[in-house]
Every structure is written in structure tokens, then in C-alpha cells.
């Protein structure tokens, strides 16, 4: 079966906007929808495509639907609005960092309509969304994934088929758990080193040439923490949500996860300390507050 050509993309925020732009650049017909008034029209003016203000009408004209929304609740609400326009043969791809159990429940509701749901969350942040170099973690029916693979390849350079529906989202949450753990221990090490008398920028360089290297030491410490910019483009609120999903997966799997719990508790504490709307790299401010010192300060 040939790849579907007409796509309804729901959720054109920080990540969804460049992802939808990549689809347009690859030659797909794209209609966009967003909860923010006027954002769809802005996308059409700047990038192209069609603004889809009426989801029920727009989905009837699409071959597939992509959702890129903050939580599974937002996805469920959007699907409920579109439900009357969904028909047999539609594929719904949730590329949000959602909860596997919630996605499975949505899929079970859609199955009697002849609609297939896949999950395909991404990693790489806004820069790799812009260049189409995202890592995509896909779960669900193999034949449906074959059908939509050209669509996914327009947005990502690596597509990992993880397993059944929800497995991609479980993998994404676990990936962010590992990312958070590396960030937290790295910041703690910088604080210890600075108090000992080692420059934190020099420490970052040494870590990146040594076995302590991780994604945070490479792409976050100098760029967003030591610079005091705290603007990586991925929110702390979303990080806490993803860590909570990882712990839900752990509980459902019967796995004790003490360090995972600690990472989630520290991230939630930073969320409470700093308030909503913070970048996830501002998590460093909690470690600084606990240590009583600011990185880079004399």
C-alpha cells in the first residue's frame, strides 16, 4: 500500500511546528490545528499548508492524523472531537510523550471504527525537529507502521520499532528518565567541583573527554546552565510528566525504582520551587539552592 499523502497535524507548538514543516517540505499535503487561536493561520502564512479550525471536517479529508500534544488527556480530547469524522482506514499517530495505558484505551475505543492507532514519540528537541533528524520510537501494528514509515522518515533519521502499542511512549519516558538522572548527577558534580576550586566550564570539558560524558554535559551545561540562559525549549513541567509516566511503567511492571523515584521527586521539587513554565534545564537551580551556591558565581 502506498504511503498516505494527506495529513492532519494536531498540535503545532515548539516541536509540532517544525515537524509539520518537515512534512510539507517532503511533499505531503498538511492541514494544521492548534488550541492557540490564530496559530494555524500563522503557520500557513509562514510555512504553507491549510489551517484546520474544524477538526471533525478536516479529519474526513485526511489519510492520517498526527497528534503532538502536551498530555494524553489532550490527545483523548482531540480524538473525541475528531471521532465523528474518522472512518475505516484512518491511522492516528500519537507522537506526544503520552502515557501508554491512556493511549491503549484511546486505541480500544477507535478499533470498532476500523481506525488504527500508533504511538511514535520523538527525541532530539527543537533543533533536530527543524532539521528532520529526530529519533522516533514507534509502537503498534507492524503493517500500519509500514504504511506510515515514509511520513515518519520525513521527520526523523532513526525509527526504532519498539513493540506493541504504547511501547514507544514507555521507551520515551524511560529515555527522559535517563536524561534527567544524567543531568542531576552532572550538576551536582559541577557544584562539588566548583566549591573545591575547579572551574565548572573546565569540568564540563573534562567530563566531555572522559567517561562522565552524557547528553547533558555535551549539549546543556555550557549552552543553557553556565550561560544562565535556561532556554533549551523543553519544559520542566513536561519533564516531570515524563518521569511520572516512567514510574507508572515501573509500578505496572513490578520493578522497584528508588533512583527513578528520587529523580522524579527532585524534578517535582524544582517545579514547585520555580513555578510553572520553566525550562527543564532550570532544574539546576534546585541543586544550587540545596548547595547554597550558584554555578559560575564568584
Secondary structure, DSSP 8 states (H G I E B T S, - for coil): -----EEEEE--SHHHHHHHHHHHHTT-EEEEE-SSTTHHHHHHHHT-SEE---HHHHHHT-SEEEE--SSHHHHHHHHHHHGGG--TT-EEEE-S---HHHHHHHHHHHHTTT-EEEEEEEESHHHHHHHT-EEEEEES-HHHHHHHHHHHHTTEEEEEEEESTTHHHHHHHHHHHHHHHHHHHHHHHHHHHHHHT--HHHHHHHHHTSTT--HHHHHTIIIIIITS----S-BHHHHHHHHHHHHHHHHHHT---HHHHHHHHHHHHHHHHH-TT-BGGGGHHHHHHHHT--TT--
